[in-house]
């Protein structure tokens, strides 16, 4: 199976850049989620801050899933 994406450049350059950099963006989101996880799991924080990190991570997961 093949898929071909076509863009009218330069008008659709922003969409083109998003498409060709999607893997990089996904990797960066994974790195951010890992950073948040390490912060709330391995560092000492007040219970409120720990809950904040946990909720922030969950919300980013929801955004990515949509």
PyMOL commands that set and color helices and strands:
alter all, ss='L'
color gray80, all
select helices_A, chain A and resi 13-20+22-42+47-65
alter helices_A, ss='H'
color red, helices_A
deselect
rebuild
show_as cartoon
